[in-house]
Amino acid sequence: MVKGDKINFSTPSGFPEFLPSEKRLELYLLDIIRRVFESYGFTPIETPAVERLEVLQAKGNQGDNIIYGIDPILPPNRQAERDKSGETGSEARALKFDQTVPLAAYIARHLNELTFPFARYQMDVVFRGERAKDGRFRQFRQCDIDVVARRELSLLYDAQMPAIITEIFEAINIGDFLIRINNRKVLTGFFKSLGIAENQIKSCIGIVDALEKIGENKVKQDLEKEGISAEQAQRIIEFIKIDGLVDEVLDKLKHLAQNLPETEQLSLGVTELETVITGVRNLGVAENRFCIDLSIARGLDYYTGTVYETTLLGHEALGSICSGGRYEELVGVFLGEKMPGVGISIGLTRLISRLLKAGILNTLAATPAQVMVVNMQEDLMPTYLKVSQYLRQAGINVITNFDKRPLGKQFQLADKQGIQFCVIIGSEEAAAQKSSLKDLKTGEQVEVLLENLAEEVKRKLS
C-alpha cells in the first residue's frame, strides 16, 4: 500500500456486524432459545466452521451456495511442518452452509461416544455464498436442534418440534404465527398415484416448494417443462391447495388414499402425519398455532417425512421464520446404517434483521447497566467503588463513572446508554451514609440510606 492511501475498512458484503444494542438483542433471544431447547433435554455441541467439501456435498448438496476454500500453502520456512502433518495443501474444504450435514459427520466421528437417541442443539455461525441483499447474509447465526437415533426414531420427536417452536416464539412475543406441517411421503405418494415417474418426483417437489414465490401459473408451467402433463399438473395444484381444519384435511387425504391407485406411500404419509398431529395436540399446542399445508415440501434432498415451515401472520412476506423436517439417510451416508433424525432451524440473524425492519422487535439498551454511580468528587472515589460493588453483589448491573465532569453531562451519558437510574453521593451524603437516587425517565430524585439503596433500586426496577 502506498503511503497516504486510505484503507477501505467497510465490512465485506454480506457479512454483518452489530451495534451493542443489536448484539444485546441477539444474546437475549439466544438465551430464550437455549432455555427452551434445554427444557426438552437438548445438549449443546460445536462443529468446525470448515468441513471437507465432500462432507458438505453429501446427499446431493452440490454446492450452489457453498463458500469454497483449500488448505493454505505454507511458506517455505514451514514446508517441513506441512510435510510432517501429512497435509497436501490441496484437500478441498469449505465453510459450512448449515448445521445438519456437519451434524451427520459429527455423529459419524463420535459414534461410540454418544448415547442415542442423540438430541443436540447448536447456535453457530454458518456461511453461504449467495448474493448479499437486504435480510440475506453470507454469514449468519443458525439455532438448530436435531434428534438422531439408530435404526428407529419415534414420530413423537417430530411432534415435539412444533411444541418447541411455539414456546420460543410465544416467549419472544412476536405476534401470531402459524406452523405449517406436511409429510414428504404424502407428496411423493400422490405423485406416484398420478403415474409420475420416480426420477421426476424430486424436481416436482422442488417446483411445488416454490409455489409461494412463483405462483400457481408458473408452477404449472414448470411442471409441464419437466414432462408432466397439463392434466397431471392441474391435479397437483388442486391437491396442494386442499385446506381446512386439520381433521378435515386428514379426512380428505384418507379418502384420496382409498380411491387412488398405488397409494401405499401416500397412506403411510397420512398415517405418519396423523400421528404427529395427535402428538402436537397432546403436548398442548393450541389449534390456532398449527395447520396441515400440502404445499410445504422443503427443497433439500435429505428430507423424507415430516416437514415444517413457520409463518408470521400478517407478515407472510418475511418467509419462513423456522423450518425443518425428518430425514432417514443423511447420517447413514457416512456410516452405512439407518440413522433417522428430525430437526428444526431458526436463521436468527436473518430473523432479527427482518423483525427489526418490520418494527416487530426493538433493539435493547446499548448497555446492560441499570445504574450509573456518578462522580461528584475525585476524593470520594473509594466510596463510589464500594457502593458500586455493593449494588453488583445484590444483582444490579452498575457503571461507575471514573471521569469527573459536570453532573448534567454525566446524566446525558447515562441517558444515551439507556441507563435509567443515577446514584449521586457528595461529601454531605457520604458523611451521612446516604445517597440521592435519580430516575432519568421521570426526573424524580429521592434520598436513600446507603444500606437501603440496593433494595430501593430493585423496587424501582420491578
C-alpha positions as CSV (number, residue, x, y, z in Angstrom):
1,M,0.0,0.0,0.0
2,V,1.3,3.4,-1.0
3,K,1.8,5.7,2.0
4,G,-1.2,8.1,2.2
5,D,-3.6,5.6,0.6
6,K,-6.7,5.2,2.7
7,I,-7.7,1.7,3.9
8,N,-11.2,0.5,3.0
9,F,-12.4,-0.6,6.4
10,S,-16.0,-1.2,5.4
11,T,-17.4,-4.7,6.2
12,P,-17.3,-7.2,3.3
13,S,-20.6,-7.5,1.5
14,G,-23.0,-9.9,3.3
15,F,-21.0,-10.2,6.5
16,P,-22.9,-8.4,9.3
17,E,-21.7,-6.7,12.4
18,F,-23.7,-5.4,15.3
19,L,-24.0,-2.3,17.4
20,P,-24.2,-3.0,21.2
21,S,-28.0,-2.6,21.2
22,E,-28.3,-5.1,18.4
23,K,-25.9,-7.6,19.9
24,R,-27.7,-7.4,23.2
25,L,-30.9,-8.3,21.5
26,E,-29.3,-11.3,19.8
27,L,-28.0,-12.5,23.1
28,Y,-31.4,-12.0,24.7
29,L,-33.0,-14.1,22.0
30,L,-30.3,-16.7,22.2
31,D,-30.9,-17.1,25.9
32,I,-34.6,-17.7,25.4
33,I,-34.0,-20.2,22.6
34,R,-31.3,-22.0,24.7
35,R,-33.6,-22.3,27.7
36,V,-36.4,-23.8,25.6
37,F,-34.1,-26.2,23.9
38,E,-32.6,-27.4,27.2
39,S,-36.0,-27.8,28.8
40,Y,-36.6,-30.6,26.3
41,G,-33.3,-32.2,27.1
42,F,-31.2,-31.0,24.1
43,T,-27.5,-30.7,24.8
44,P,-25.0,-28.3,23.2
45,I,-22.2,-29.2,20.8
46,E,-19.9,-27.4,18.4
47,T,-18.7,-28.4,15.0
48,P,-15.9,-26.8,12.9
49,A,-16.7,-23.8,10.7
50,V,-14.7,-25.6,8.0
51,E,-15.6,-29.1,6.7
52,R,-14.2,-31.2,3.9
53,L,-16.1,-30.4,0.7
54,E,-17.1,-34.0,0.2
55,V,-18.8,-33.9,3.5
56,L,-20.8,-30.8,2.7
57,Q,-21.8,-32.3,-0.7
58,A,-23.2,-35.5,0.8
59,K,-26.8,-36.3,-0.1
60,G,-27.0,-34.2,-3.2
61,N,-25.9,-30.8,-1.9
62,Q,-23.9,-29.8,-5.0
63,G,-22.8,-26.5,-3.6
64,D,-24.7,-23.8,-5.2
65,N,-24.2,-21.7,-2.1
66,I,-21.0,-23.2,-0.6
67,I,-18.1,-20.9,0.1
68,Y,-15.2,-22.8,-1.1
69,G,-11.6,-22.9,0.0
70,I,-8.5,-25.0,0.1
71,D,-5.8,-25.6,2.8
72,P,-3.4,-22.7,2.6
73,I,0.1,-23.4,1.2
74,L,2.6,-22.8,4.0
75,P,5.6,-20.6,3.4
76,P,8.9,-22.2,2.6
77,N,10.2,-21.9,6.2
78,R,7.2,-24.1,7.3
79,Q,7.3,-26.6,4.5
80,A,8.7,-29.3,6.7
81,E,5.8,-28.7,9.2
82,R,3.3,-29.3,6.4
83,D,5.0,-32.4,5.1
84,K,5.1,-33.9,8.6
85,S,1.4,-33.3,9.1
86,G,0.6,-35.2,6.0
87,E,-1.5,-32.4,4.6
88,T,-1.0,-31.8,0.9
89,G,-2.3,-28.3,0.8
90,S,-4.9,-29.2,-1.9
91,E,-7.6,-31.0,0.1
92,A,-10.8,-29.3,-0.9
93,R,-12.6,-27.7,2.1
94,A,-15.3,-25.2,2.6
95,L,-17.2,-23.2,5.2
96,K,-20.3,-25.0,6.5
97,F,-23.6,-23.7,5.0
98,D,-25.9,-25.3,7.6
99,Q,-25.7,-27.3,10.8
100,T,-27.4,-30.6,9.7
101,V,-24.9,-32.0,7.3
102,P,-22.0,-31.3,9.7
103,L,-24.0,-32.9,12.5
104,A,-24.2,-36.1,10.4
105,A,-20.4,-36.1,10.1
106,Y,-20.0,-35.3,13.8
107,I,-22.1,-38.3,14.8
108,A,-20.1,-40.5,12.4
109,R,-16.9,-39.2,14.1
110,H,-18.1,-39.7,17.6
111,L,-20.5,-42.7,17.2
112,N,-19.1,-44.7,20.2
113,E,-19.0,-41.7,22.5
114,L,-22.7,-40.7,22.1
115,T,-25.9,-42.1,23.5
116,F,-28.9,-42.5,21.3
117,P,-31.4,-41.0,20.6
118,F,-28.9,-38.2,20.5
119,A,-30.6,-34.7,21.0
120,R,-28.3,-31.8,20.4
121,Y,-28.6,-28.0,19.8
122,Q,-26.2,-25.7,18.1
123,M,-26.3,-21.9,17.8
124,D,-23.3,-21.4,15.5
125,V,-22.5,-19.2,12.6
126,V,-22.8,-20.6,9.1
127,F,-21.8,-19.3,5.6
128,R,-23.5,-19.2,2.3
129,G,-22.0,-17.9,-1.0
130,E,-25.2,-16.2,-2.2
131,R,-26.0,-12.7,-3.4
132,A,-26.0,-10.4,-0.4
133,K,-29.1,-8.2,-0.1
134,D,-31.4,-6.8,2.4
135,G,-32.2,-9.5,5.0
136,R,-29.9,-12.0,3.3
137,F,-26.4,-12.6,4.5
138,R,-23.3,-14.7,3.7
139,Q,-22.6,-15.1,7.3
140,F,-25.4,-15.7,9.8
141,R,-26.2,-17.5,13.0
142,Q,-28.5,-20.5,13.0
143,C,-30.1,-22.0,16.0
144,D,-30.7,-25.7,15.4
145,I,-32.0,-28.8,17.2
146,D,-31.9,-32.4,15.9
147,V,-32.7,-35.8,17.4
148,V,-30.9,-38.7,15.7
149,A,-31.5,-42.4,16.5
150,R,-30.0,-45.7,15.4
151,R,-32.5,-47.7,13.2
152,E,-35.8,-46.3,14.6
153,L,-36.9,-42.8,15.8
154,S,-40.4,-42.3,17.3
155,L,-42.7,-39.9,15.5
156,L,-43.3,-38.2,18.8
157,Y,-39.9,-36.5,18.3
158,D,-41.5,-35.0,15.2
159,A,-44.4,-33.9,17.3
160,Q,-42.1,-32.1,19.8
161,M,-40.8,-29.8,17.2
162,P,-44.0,-27.6,16.9
163,A,-44.3,-27.5,20.7
164,I,-40.7,-26.2,20.9
165,I,-41.3,-23.6,18.1
166,T,-44.4,-22.5,19.8
167,E,-42.7,-22.0,23.2
168,I,-39.9,-20.0,21.6
169,F,-42.0,-17.6,19.6
170,E,-44.5,-17.1,22.4
171,A,-41.6,-16.2,24.8
172,I,-40.2,-13.8,22.2
173,N,-43.7,-12.3,21.8
174,I,-43.5,-11.6,18.1
175,G,-47.3,-11.9,17.5
176,D,-49.4,-14.5,15.8
177,F,-47.6,-17.3,13.9
178,L,-48.6,-20.5,12.2
179,I,-46.6,-23.7,12.0
180,R,-47.4,-25.4,8.7
181,I,-46.9,-29.1,8.7
182,N,-46.7,-31.7,5.9
183,N,-45.1,-35.1,5.2
184,R,-42.9,-35.7,2.1
185,K,-44.4,-39.2,1.8
186,V,-47.8,-37.6,1.2
187,L,-46.4,-35.6,-1.7
188,T,-44.3,-38.4,-3.2
189,G,-47.1,-40.9,-2.7
190,F,-49.6,-38.7,-4.5
191,F,-47.2,-38.1,-7.4
192,K,-46.8,-41.8,-7.8
193,S,-50.5,-42.3,-7.8
194,L,-50.7,-40.0,-10.8
195,G,-48.2,-42.1,-12.6
196,I,-45.4,-39.7,-12.4
197,A,-42.0,-41.4,-12.8
198,E,-39.7,-41.8,-9.8
199,N,-37.0,-39.8,-11.5
200,Q,-39.4,-36.9,-12.0
201,I,-40.6,-36.7,-8.4
202,K,-37.6,-34.9,-7.0
203,S,-37.9,-32.0,-9.5
204,C,-41.7,-31.9,-8.9
205,I,-41.2,-31.4,-5.2
206,G,-38.7,-28.6,-5.8
207,I,-41.2,-26.9,-8.1
208,V,-44.1,-27.3,-5.6
209,D,-41.9,-25.9,-2.8
210,A,-41.6,-22.7,-4.8
211,L,-45.3,-22.1,-5.0
212,E,-45.4,-19.1,-2.7
213,K,-42.5,-17.4,-4.6
214,I,-43.5,-18.1,-8.2
215,G,-47.3,-18.5,-8.1
216,E,-49.7,-21.2,-9.3
217,N,-49.4,-20.5,-13.1
218,K,-45.6,-20.6,-13.0
219,V,-45.7,-23.9,-11.0
220,K,-47.9,-25.4,-13.8
221,Q,-45.6,-24.2,-16.5
222,D,-42.5,-25.5,-14.7
223,L,-44.2,-28.9,-14.1
224,E,-45.1,-29.2,-17.7
225,K,-41.5,-28.3,-18.7
226,E,-40.4,-31.4,-16.6
227,G,-42.6,-33.6,-18.8
228,I,-45.7,-33.5,-16.5
229,S,-48.9,-33.4,-18.5
230,A,-51.3,-30.5,-18.2
231,E,-53.9,-32.8,-16.5
232,Q,-51.3,-34.1,-14.0
233,A,-50.1,-30.5,-13.3
234,Q,-53.7,-29.4,-12.6
235,R,-54.3,-32.3,-10.3
236,I,-51.1,-31.5,-8.4
237,I,-52.2,-27.9,-8.0
238,E,-55.7,-29.0,-6.8
239,F,-54.0,-31.4,-4.3
240,I,-51.6,-28.9,-2.7
241,K,-54.5,-26.4,-2.4
242,I,-56.5,-28.7,-0.2
243,D,-57.1,-26.8,3.0
244,G,-59.5,-26.5,6.0
245,L,-59.3,-27.6,9.6
246,V,-56.6,-30.2,10.4
247,D,-59.1,-33.0,10.8
248,E,-60.9,-32.0,7.6
249,V,-57.6,-32.2,5.7
250,L,-56.7,-35.6,7.2
251,D,-60.2,-36.9,6.2
252,K,-59.7,-35.7,2.6
253,L,-56.3,-37.3,2.4
254,K,-57.6,-40.6,3.7
255,H,-60.4,-40.5,1.2
256,L,-57.9,-39.9,-1.6
257,A,-55.7,-42.8,-0.4
258,Q,-58.7,-45.1,-0.6
259,N,-59.7,-44.1,-4.1
260,L,-56.4,-43.7,-6.0
261,P,-54.2,-46.4,-7.4
262,E,-50.8,-47.2,-5.9
263,T,-51.3,-45.2,-2.7
264,E,-49.2,-47.3,-0.3
265,Q,-46.7,-44.5,0.3
266,L,-49.5,-41.9,0.4
267,S,-51.3,-43.9,3.1
268,L,-48.1,-44.2,5.1
269,G,-47.5,-40.5,4.9
270,V,-51.1,-39.7,6.0
271,T,-50.7,-42.2,8.9
272,E,-47.4,-40.5,10.0
273,L,-49.0,-37.1,9.6
274,E,-51.9,-38.0,11.8
275,T,-49.6,-39.5,14.5
276,V,-47.6,-36.3,14.6
277,I,-50.7,-34.1,14.8
278,T,-52.0,-36.2,17.7
279,G,-48.7,-35.8,19.5
280,V,-48.7,-32.0,18.9
281,R,-52.1,-31.8,20.4
282,N,-51.1,-33.9,23.4
283,L,-48.2,-31.6,24.0
284,G,-50.7,-28.8,24.5
285,V,-50.0,-26.7,21.3
286,A,-53.1,-24.5,20.6
287,E,-55.1,-25.4,17.5
288,N,-54.5,-21.9,16.1
289,R,-50.7,-22.4,16.1
290,F,-50.5,-25.2,13.5
291,C,-52.1,-26.5,10.3
292,I,-51.6,-29.0,7.6
293,D,-50.3,-27.3,4.4
294,L,-49.7,-29.7,1.5
295,S,-47.6,-27.2,-0.4
296,I,-44.8,-27.4,2.2
297,A,-42.2,-29.6,0.6
298,R,-38.7,-28.3,1.8
299,G,-36.5,-28.4,-1.2
300,L,-33.5,-30.1,0.4
301,D,-32.9,-33.7,-0.8
302,Y,-32.4,-35.3,2.5
303,Y,-36.0,-34.7,3.9
304,T,-38.1,-37.8,3.8
305,G,-41.0,-37.5,6.2
306,T,-42.4,-34.7,8.4
307,V,-41.6,-31.2,7.2
308,Y,-42.3,-27.8,8.8
309,E,-42.4,-24.1,8.0
310,T,-43.4,-21.3,10.3
311,T,-45.0,-18.1,9.1
312,L,-45.6,-14.9,11.0
313,L,-49.2,-13.9,10.3
314,G,-49.7,-10.5,8.8
315,H,-46.0,-10.6,7.7
316,E,-46.0,-13.5,5.3
317,A,-43.5,-11.7,3.1
318,L,-40.9,-12.4,5.7
319,G,-41.0,-16.0,4.6
320,S,-40.4,-18.9,6.9
321,I,-39.1,-17.9,10.3
322,C,-38.4,-21.5,11.4
323,S,-38.3,-24.7,9.3
324,G,-37.0,-28.3,9.3
325,G,-38.1,-31.9,9.0
326,R,-37.3,-35.6,9.2
327,Y,-34.5,-37.3,7.3
328,E,-33.7,-41.1,7.2
329,E,-30.4,-41.5,5.4
330,L,-28.3,-38.4,5.9
331,V,-26.2,-39.8,8.8
332,G,-26.2,-43.2,7.3
333,V,-24.5,-41.9,4.2
334,F,-21.3,-41.6,6.3
335,L,-21.8,-44.9,8.3
336,G,-23.7,-47.2,6.0
337,E,-26.5,-47.8,8.5
338,K,-30.0,-46.4,9.1
339,M,-29.9,-43.4,11.4
340,P,-33.2,-41.4,11.2
341,G,-33.3,-37.9,12.5
342,V,-35.6,-34.9,12.8
343,G,-34.8,-31.2,13.4
344,I,-35.6,-27.6,13.0
345,S,-33.6,-24.4,12.4
346,I,-34.1,-20.7,13.1
347,G,-31.9,-18.4,11.0
348,L,-31.6,-16.0,13.8
349,T,-29.5,-13.3,12.1
350,R,-31.9,-13.1,9.2
351,L,-34.9,-13.2,11.6
352,I,-33.6,-10.4,13.7
353,S,-32.9,-8.2,10.6
354,R,-36.4,-8.8,9.3
355,L,-38.2,-8.3,12.6
356,L,-36.4,-5.1,13.4
357,K,-37.1,-3.7,9.9
358,A,-40.8,-4.6,10.3
359,G,-41.0,-3.0,13.7
360,I,-41.9,-6.3,15.4
361,L,-38.8,-6.2,17.6
362,N,-36.8,-3.4,19.0
363,T,-33.2,-3.2,20.0
364,L,-32.2,-3.2,23.7
365,A,-30.4,-0.5,25.5
366,A,-26.8,-0.2,24.5
367,T,-25.5,-1.3,27.9
368,P,-26.8,-3.9,30.4
369,A,-26.1,-1.4,33.2
370,Q,-29.2,-0.4,35.2
371,V,-27.4,2.2,37.4
372,M,-24.6,4.7,37.0
373,V,-22.8,5.8,40.1
374,V,-21.8,9.4,39.1
375,N,-18.5,11.1,40.0
376,M,-19.1,14.2,42.2
377,Q,-15.7,14.4,43.8
378,E,-12.5,12.6,43.0
379,D,-11.7,12.1,46.7
380,L,-14.9,10.1,47.1
381,M,-13.9,7.5,44.6
382,P,-13.3,4.9,47.3
383,T,-16.9,5.4,48.4
384,Y,-18.2,5.1,44.8
385,L,-16.3,1.9,44.2
386,K,-17.6,0.4,47.5
387,V,-21.2,1.4,46.6
388,S,-20.8,0.0,43.1
389,Q,-19.6,-3.4,44.4
390,Y,-22.4,-3.4,47.0
391,L,-25.0,-3.0,44.2
392,R,-23.4,-5.6,42.0
393,Q,-23.4,-8.1,44.8
394,A,-27.1,-7.5,45.1
395,G,-27.5,-8.5,41.4
396,I,-27.7,-5.0,39.9
397,N,-25.6,-4.0,36.8
398,V,-23.6,-0.9,37.5
399,I,-21.3,1.5,35.7
400,T,-19.0,3.6,37.8
401,N,-18.2,6.9,36.2
402,F,-14.4,7.3,36.8
403,D,-14.2,10.6,34.9
404,K,-15.0,13.9,36.7
405,R,-17.3,16.1,34.5
406,P,-20.3,18.3,35.1
407,L,-23.3,16.5,36.6
408,G,-25.6,17.3,33.6
409,K,-23.0,15.7,31.2
410,Q,-23.0,12.5,33.3
411,F,-26.8,12.4,33.3
412,Q,-26.7,12.7,29.5
413,L,-24.1,9.9,29.2
414,A,-26.3,7.6,31.3
415,D,-29.4,8.5,29.3
416,K,-27.7,8.0,26.0
417,Q,-26.8,4.4,27.0
418,G,-30.3,3.7,28.3
419,I,-29.4,3.7,32.0
420,Q,-32.4,4.8,34.0
421,F,-31.0,5.5,37.4
422,C,-28.1,7.5,38.7
423,V,-26.7,7.3,42.2
424,I,-25.4,10.7,43.5
425,I,-23.1,10.9,46.5
426,G,-21.5,14.2,47.5
427,S,-19.5,14.9,50.7
428,E,-22.6,15.6,52.8
429,E,-24.3,12.3,51.6
430,A,-21.1,10.3,52.2
431,A,-20.8,11.7,55.8
432,A,-24.5,10.8,56.5
433,Q,-24.2,7.4,54.7
434,K,-26.9,8.4,52.3
435,S,-27.3,8.9,48.5
436,S,-29.6,10.5,46.1
437,L,-31.2,8.2,43.5
438,K,-32.3,10.0,40.3
439,D,-34.8,8.4,37.8
440,L,-33.8,9.8,34.4
441,K,-37.1,8.8,32.9
442,T,-39.4,10.6,35.3
443,G,-36.9,13.2,36.7
444,E,-37.8,12.1,40.3
445,Q,-35.0,12.2,42.8
446,V,-35.2,10.6,46.3
447,E,-32.8,10.4,49.2
448,V,-32.0,6.8,50.3
449,L,-29.7,5.4,53.1
450,L,-26.8,3.5,51.5
451,E,-27.8,0.4,53.4
452,N,-31.2,0.5,51.7
453,L,-30.0,1.6,48.2
454,A,-30.0,-1.9,46.6
455,E,-33.5,-2.7,47.9
456,E,-34.8,0.7,46.6
457,V,-33.2,0.2,43.1
458,K,-34.7,-3.3,42.8
459,R,-38.1,-2.0,43.8
460,K,-38.0,0.7,41.2
461,L,-36.7,-1.7,38.5
462,S,-39.5,-4.2,39.2
